[in-house]
Amino acid sequence: MQVSTTDILIKGLYMKTVMTIKDTCEFYNGTGFPMVYQGKTAGKYPFYKVGDISKNVQLGNCYLKECDNYIDDEILNQLRGVLVPANSIAFAKIGEALKLNRRTITSTPCLVDNNVIAIHPNEEILDVEYFYYFMKTVNMADYSSSTTVPSVKKSSLEKIGVPTPELNEQKRISNELNTLSFAIQSKKDELSSLDELVKSRFIEMFGDIDLSPQKSEWTKLSDLGTIYTGTTPSTGDETNWDGSILWITPAEMNDESFFIDNTIRKITEKGMKSKSLSLMPVGTVLLSTRAPIGKVGIVAKPMTCNQGFKNFYSPDKLNSIFLYVVLKNNTQYLNAIGTGTTFKEISKTTCGNIRVPVPPIELQNEFAKFVKLIDKSKFIVQQQIKDLQELLDSKMDEYFR
């Protein structure tokens, strides 16, 4: 294969060969996948959609494993489908999913839908896993041809230069990056195990943690204490902002949020009074109820919030950690009770009608002590993940940027 190369000086120390994706890879476009053919859970060929790629990445899978749809040769011929070979890098090529920069490797011959593109490297030139890690450093938004609905074209991707050392060096690099990636995933699995330990202790002490179906013997949240809501002071008035009063939004919440003692933006006394915002006391349980629904945290310093929350304060009847664990383990139920056409939201009335178990406060407090012990272990593991991720990122920069 005739290959064009360009030599570039890296850090003034040595020469590294760079080859374009066009010269080293083959592109595979997706196949249209009508609904009538979807839903088959076994077959000769997996048919991957953007959601499958997201699922596999979130599960920590480098290679595509989980798939919701399969087809056989008969359907393949009817669709005039394009078979993507194993060891191809697959990713979203259109829509908001493109910006997430999620990459996976196909593990068997398969198909991908029209929202996905796959790139198969010439394995005499590029090690598959080396190329996978390189592609993880490419920000697809930089190659997007549209601002309304972001998308990337083959012609844009073909021009990307890939640092291409000898194959044995590529394999050494990919093995090094694999070791770090596997270590990170192992620590993430450890975090999941600690969360499961909390859930198991809850079930052991109080019974089922699921809020669905709702039970009549449970108590409505509106009957247990105060429900705090919030809003946004006028952003056009600078005197409302950059004060000392904490003001939180759902965008600041994530799956690991617990005790929250700071916010990205802060408001002034004037800003708080302009919208009659209430300062939520320490121990208030935060629940995001729009964009997204179901993120949970606990107020560690008095703060206000925007309109994306319904928050609960019941110091005498509900231990905040107890309620935090209940809500955190019911994200699916919380999303199910959201309503709306543009985006889903849980109203204050609906939140108030949620029934929760209310065991003796002494037992709740005992459970909360156990959760705090587990959280100390989680903090150590989270720091280990952070350190490993920083090391992986620095290695990726060293090899690919």
C-alpha positions in Angstrom: 0.0 0.0 0.0 1.4 3.4 -1.1 1.3 5.7 1.9 2.1 9.4 2.1 3.8 10.5 5.3 4.8 13.8 7.0 7.6 14.1 9.5 7.2 16.6 12.3 9.4 17.7 15.1 8.0 16.8 18.5 9.3 18.9 21.4 12.5 19.5 19.4 13.8 16.1 20.5 12.9 13.5 17.8 11.1 13.0 14.6 7.7 11.3 14.6 5.9 10.1 11.5 2.4 11.3 11.0 0.0 9.7 8.5 -3.5 10.8 7.7 -6.6 8.7 8.5 -7.3 8.6 4.8 -4.0 6.8 4.1 -4.3 4.3 6.9 -8.0 3.5 7.4 -11.2 2.5 5.6 -14.5 4.2 6.5 -17.9 2.4 6.9 -21.1 4.4 6.9 -24.2 3.2 8.8 -27.2 1.3 7.5 -30.9 2.4 7.8 -32.6 0.4 10.4 -36.5 0.5 10.1 -38.4 -0.2 13.3 -40.0 -3.3 11.8 -36.6 -5.1 11.9 -35.7 -3.9 15.4 -36.1 -5.8 18.7 -34.5 -9.1 17.9 -32.3 -10.0 20.8 -30.3 -12.7 19.2 -28.9 -13.3 15.7 -25.8 -13.5 13.6 -24.9 -9.8 13.5 -25.3 -7.2 16.2 -26.8 -4.0 15.0 -25.4 -1.1 17.1 -27.1 2.2 17.6 -25.8 5.3 19.3 -27.5 4.2 22.6 -25.5 0.9 22.5 -22.3 2.8 22.2 -23.2 5.0 25.1 -24.2 2.0 27.2 -21.0 0.2 26.5 -18.8 3.2 27.3 -20.7 3.8 30.6 -20.1 0.2 31.5 -16.4 0.6 30.9 -16.3 -1.6 27.8 -13.5 -0.7 25.4 -14.9 -3.3 22.9 -18.6 -3.3 22.0 -20.4 -6.1 23.9 -23.9 -5.1 24.9 -26.4 -4.8 22.0 -30.2 -4.4 21.9 -30.7 -5.5 18.3 -29.5 -8.4 16.1 -30.2 -9.4 12.5 -29.5 -12.5 10.2 -28.3 -12.8 6.6 -31.8 -12.5 5.2 -32.5 -9.1 6.9 -28.9 -8.0 6.0 -29.7 -8.6 2.3 -33.1 -6.9 2.5 -31.5 -3.8 4.1 -28.6 -3.9 1.7 -26.6 -3.5 4.9 -22.9 -2.6 5.2 -21.0 -5.0 7.4 -18.5 -3.3 9.6 -15.4 -5.5 10.3 -14.2 -6.4 13.7 -11.6 -4.0 15.2 -13.2 -0.9 13.8 -13.6 2.3 15.9 -17.3 3.2 16.0 -18.8 6.5 17.3 -21.7 8.9 16.8 -21.4 11.2 13.8 -24.4 13.4 14.2 -26.4 15.2 17.0 -25.6 16.0 20.6 -24.1 12.5 21.1 -21.2 13.5 18.8 -20.1 16.1 21.4 -19.7 13.4 24.0 -16.7 11.9 22.1 -17.5 8.3 23.0 -15.4 5.7 21.2 -15.7 1.9 21.1 -14.2 -1.0 19.2 -16.3 -3.5 17.3 -15.5 -7.0 18.5 -17.2 -8.9 15.7 -18.6 -8.2 12.2 -21.6 -6.0 12.8 -23.8 -3.2 11.5 -24.2 0.3 12.8 -27.1 2.7 12.1 -27.1 5.9 10.2 -26.1 8.0 13.2 -22.9 6.1 13.6 -19.7 5.9 11.5 -16.9 3.3 11.8 -13.3 3.5 10.9 -11.2 0.3 10.3 -7.4 0.8 10.5 -5.0 -1.0 8.3 -3.6 -3.4 10.9 -0.3 -3.6 9.1 0.2 0.1 9.9 -1.9 0.9 12.9 -2.4 -1.2 16.1 -6.2 -1.2 16.7 -6.1 -0.2 20.4 -3.4 2.4 19.7 -5.7 3.9 17.1 -8.6 3.7 19.5 -6.8 5.7 22.1 -5.7 8.3 19.5 -9.4 8.7 18.4 -10.4 9.4 22.0 -8.2 12.5 21.8 -10.0 13.8 18.8 -12.7 16.3 19.6 -15.4 15.7 17.0 -17.0 19.1 17.7 -13.9 20.6 16.1 -14.7 18.9 12.8 -18.5 19.5 12.9 -19.9 21.0 9.7 -23.1 22.4 11.3 -23.9 24.5 14.3 -27.7 23.7 14.4 -27.3 19.9 14.3 -23.7 19.0 14.7 -22.3 16.4 12.3 -19.0 15.2 10.9 -18.2 14.1 7.4 -15.8 11.5 6.1 -14.0 14.2 4.1 -13.2 16.1 7.3 -12.0 13.1 9.3 -9.8 11.8 6.5 -7.5 14.8 6.9 -6.7 14.1 10.5 -3.1 13.2 11.1 -2.2 10.2 13.2 1.2 9.9 14.9 2.5 6.6 13.5 5.5 5.1 15.2 6.6 1.5 14.5 3.9 -1.2 15.3 5.9 -2.6 18.2 6.0 0.9 19.7 2.3 1.4 19.1 1.6 -1.9 20.9 3.8 -0.8 23.9 1.9 2.5 24.1 -1.5 0.8 23.9 -0.5 -1.8 26.5 0.6 1.1 28.8 -2.7 3.0 28.3 -4.7 -0.2 28.7 -3.1 -0.9 32.1 -4.1 2.6 33.3 -7.6 2.3 31.8 -8.2 -1.1 33.4 -7.0 0.2 36.8 -9.4 3.1 36.5 -12.3 0.8 35.7 -11.4 -1.5 38.6 -11.6 1.4 41.0 -14.9 2.5 39.5 -16.2 -1.1 40.0 -15.0 -0.7 43.6 -17.1 2.4 44.0 -20.1 0.6 42.7 -19.5 -2.2 45.2 -19.5 0.3 48.0 -22.8 1.8 46.8 -24.2 -1.7 46.7 -23.0 -2.3 50.3 -25.0 0.8 51.3 -28.1 -0.5 49.5 -27.8 -3.9 51.1 -27.5 -2.4 54.6 -30.6 -0.3 53.9 -32.6 -3.4 52.8 -31.3 -5.3 55.8 -32.5 -2.6 58.2 -35.6 -1.2 56.5 -36.7 -3.6 53.8 -37.3 -2.7 50.1 -35.7 0.5 49.0 -37.8 0.9 45.8 -40.4 3.7 45.9 -42.5 2.0 43.2 -45.1 0.9 43.8 -46.0 3.5 46.4 -47.3 2.1 49.7 -50.2 3.5 51.6 -48.4 3.0 55.0 -45.6 5.3 53.9 -45.8 9.1 54.5 -46.0 11.9 52.0 -43.0 14.2 51.9 -45.3 17.2 52.1 -46.4 15.9 55.6 -42.9 15.5 56.9 -41.3 19.0 56.6 -40.5 21.9 54.3 -40.2 21.7 50.5 -37.8 24.4 49.2 -37.8 25.6 45.6 -35.8 28.3 43.9 -35.5 30.5 40.8 -32.9 32.7 38.9 -32.4 36.4 39.7 -32.2 38.6 36.6 -29.0 37.9 34.8 -29.2 41.3 33.2 -28.7 43.1 36.5 -25.1 42.7 37.5 -25.9 43.7 41.1 -27.7 40.4 41.6 -24.5 38.4 41.1 -21.0 37.8 42.4 -22.0 38.1 46.0 -21.4 35.7 48.9 -24.7 33.7 48.9 -24.4 30.2 47.4 -26.7 29.5 44.5 -26.8 26.0 43.0 -28.1 24.6 39.6 -28.7 21.0 38.6 -25.7 21.2 36.1 -23.4 21.2 39.2 -24.8 17.9 40.4 -23.5 14.5 39.5 -23.9 10.8 40.5 -21.3 11.3 43.2 -22.7 14.4 44.8 -23.1 14.1 48.6 -22.4 17.0 51.0 -22.3 20.2 49.0 -20.6 23.2 50.5 -19.8 25.4 47.4 -21.4 26.5 44.1 -20.1 27.8 40.8 -22.1 31.0 41.0 -23.1 33.2 44.0 -25.7 35.9 44.4 -26.0 39.0 46.4 -28.5 39.9 49.1 -30.2 42.1 46.5 -30.4 39.2 44.1 -31.9 36.9 46.8 -34.5 39.5 47.8 -35.4 40.3 44.2 -36.9 36.8 43.8 -37.8 36.2 47.5 -35.4 33.2 47.6 -35.2 31.3 50.8 -31.8 30.2 52.3 -31.9 26.5 52.7 -30.5 25.3 56.1 -27.7 22.7 56.5 -29.2 19.2 56.1 -31.6 20.0 53.4 -31.8 17.2 50.8 -31.4 18.6 47.3 -33.3 16.9 44.5 -32.9 18.0 40.9 -36.3 17.9 39.2 -35.5 19.1 35.7 -32.5 18.9 33.3 -31.8 16.4 34.7 -34.2 14.7 37.0 -32.9 12.6 40.0 -29.5 14.1 41.0 -29.3 14.2 44.8 -27.1 16.0 47.4 -27.2 17.4 50.9 -26.7 21.0 51.8 -23.5 21.4 53.9 -23.6 25.2 53.9 -26.7 27.4 53.7 -27.6 28.1 50.1 -30.2 29.0 47.5 -31.0 27.3 44.2 -32.5 27.9 40.8 -35.8 26.6 39.5 -34.5 23.1 38.8 -34.9 21.7 42.3 -37.5 20.6 44.9 -35.6 20.2 48.2 -36.7 18.6 51.5 -35.9 19.6 55.1 -37.3 17.4 57.9 -34.7 17.3 60.7 -37.1 15.7 63.3 -38.6 13.0 61.2 -36.1 12.2 58.4 -32.4 11.9 58.7 -31.0 13.7 55.6 -28.6 10.8 54.8 -31.4 8.3 55.0 -33.6 10.3 52.6 -30.6 11.0 50.3 -30.0 7.2 49.9 -33.7 6.5 49.3 -33.9 9.2 46.5 -30.6 8.3 45.0 -31.7 4.7 44.5 -34.9 5.7 42.8 -33.8 7.7 39.8 -35.9 5.5 37.4 -39.1 6.1 39.5 -38.4 9.9 39.7 -37.9 10.2 36.0 -41.2 8.2 35.5 -43.2 10.7 37.5 -41.9 13.7 35.5 -44.2 15.3 33.0 -43.8 17.8 30.1 -43.4 17.9 26.4 -40.3 20.1 25.8 -38.5 18.5 28.8 -39.7 16.5 31.8 -40.1 18.1 35.2 -41.4 17.0 38.6 -43.8 19.6 40.0 -43.7 20.7 43.7 -47.1 19.0 44.2 -46.0 15.7 42.7 -42.8 15.8 44.9 -44.9 16.5 47.9 -47.1 13.5 47.1 -44.1 11.1 47.0 -44.5 8.6 49.9 -41.4 7.4 51.7 -40.9 5.0 54.6 -40.3 6.7 58.0 -38.7 4.2 60.4 -37.7 5.3 63.9 -35.3 8.2 63.8 -32.8 6.3 66.0 -32.5 3.6 63.3 -32.2 6.2 60.6 -29.3 7.8 62.5 -27.6 4.4 63.0 -27.9 3.8 59.2 -26.5 7.3 58.5 -23.4 6.5 60.6 -22.8 3.4 58.4 -23.1 5.5 55.2 -20.6 8.0 56.5 -18.1 5.2 57.1 -18.6 4.0 53.6 -18.3 7.5 52.2 -14.8 7.8 53.8 -13.8 4.7 51.8 -15.4 6.1 48.7 -13.4 9.3 49.1 -10.1 7.4 49.1 -11.2 5.4 46.0 -12.4 8.6 44.2 -9.0 10.2 44.8 -7.2 7.2 43.4 -9.4 7.4 40.3 -8.6 11.1 40.0 -4.9 10.4 40.2 -5.0 7.5 37.7 -7.1 9.6 35.3 -4.6 12.5 35.5 -1.8 10.1 34.7 -3.7 8.6 31.8 -4.5 12.0 30.4 -0.8 13.1 30.7 0.2 10.0 28.8 -2.4 10.6 26.1 -1.0 14.1 25.7 2.5 12.8 25.5 1.8 10.3 22.8 -0.9 12.0 20.7 -0.9 15.7 21.1 
